[in-house]
Amino acid sequence: MFECHVCNSRKSHTENISEVFQIDGKFHLVENIPTTVCSNCGEAIFSRETTEHIRSMLHSNSRPIETISMDVYAY
């Protein structure tokens, strides 16, 4: 059963999200990640299987489906 580690809510829904990961100073965008999202605070939580799939994808020799440029701002 779901319980949010941020707000302790037990209400959630599934959603596909995009997330940017930084590895060795390089940014990688992963799209359409299946995620459990807290319906109260919006915290996104990946399953262990999803986390392992992302880790494997980003640390292997797999090729991205496309390459994009990204604007960078300093605060």
C-alpha positions as CSV (number, residue, x, y, z in Angstrom):
1,M,0.0,0.0,0.0
2,F,1.3,3.5,-0.9
3,E,2.3,6.0,1.8
4,C,4.1,9.1,0.7
5,H,7.5,9.6,2.5
6,V,7.0,13.4,2.2
7,C,3.5,14.1,3.5
8,N,2.3,10.6,4.6
9,S,-0.7,10.7,2.4
10,R,-2.1,7.3,1.2
11,K,-3.6,8.7,-2.0
12,S,-1.7,8.2,-5.2
13,H,-2.2,7.9,-8.9
14,T,0.0,6.6,-11.8
15,E,1.5,9.0,-14.3
16,N,4.2,9.0,-17.0
17,I,6.7,11.8,-16.3
18,S,10.0,13.1,-17.8
19,E,13.0,13.5,-15.6
20,V,16.5,14.9,-16.1
21,F,19.4,13.0,-14.6
22,Q,23.0,14.3,-14.3
23,I,25.8,11.7,-14.6
24,D,29.4,12.8,-14.6
25,G,28.4,16.3,-15.5
26,K,26.3,15.3,-18.5
27,F,22.5,15.7,-18.5
28,H,20.2,13.0,-19.7
29,L,16.4,13.4,-20.3
30,V,14.4,10.3,-19.8
31,E,10.8,10.6,-21.0
32,N,7.6,8.6,-20.3
33,I,8.8,7.1,-17.0
34,P,5.9,5.2,-15.3
35,T,5.6,6.7,-11.8
36,T,3.5,6.6,-8.7
37,V,2.6,10.2,-7.8
38,C,1.3,11.4,-4.4
39,S,-2.1,12.9,-5.0
40,N,-1.6,15.3,-2.1
41,C,1.9,16.8,-2.6
42,G,2.9,15.6,-6.1
43,E,6.0,13.7,-5.0
44,A,7.0,11.3,-7.8
45,I,8.2,7.8,-6.7
46,F,9.8,5.3,-9.0
47,S,9.5,1.5,-8.4
48,R,12.7,-0.5,-7.9
49,E,12.2,-2.0,-11.3
50,T,11.8,1.4,-13.0
51,T,14.9,2.8,-11.1
52,E,17.0,-0.2,-12.2
53,H,15.8,0.1,-15.8
54,I,16.7,3.8,-15.9
55,R,20.1,3.1,-14.3
56,S,20.8,0.3,-16.8
57,M,19.8,2.4,-19.8
58,L,21.9,5.4,-18.8
59,H,25.0,3.4,-17.8
60,S,25.0,1.1,-20.9
61,N,26.0,1.7,-24.4
62,S,22.4,2.2,-25.5
63,R,21.8,5.1,-27.8
64,P,19.3,7.9,-27.1
65,I,16.3,8.2,-29.4
66,E,17.2,11.9,-30.1
67,T,19.6,14.6,-29.0
68,I,18.4,18.1,-28.0
69,S,20.1,21.3,-26.9
70,M,19.1,22.8,-23.5
71,D,19.1,26.3,-22.2
72,V,21.1,26.8,-19.0
73,Y,20.5,29.6,-16.5
74,A,22.5,30.4,-13.3
75,Y,20.5,31.6,-10.3
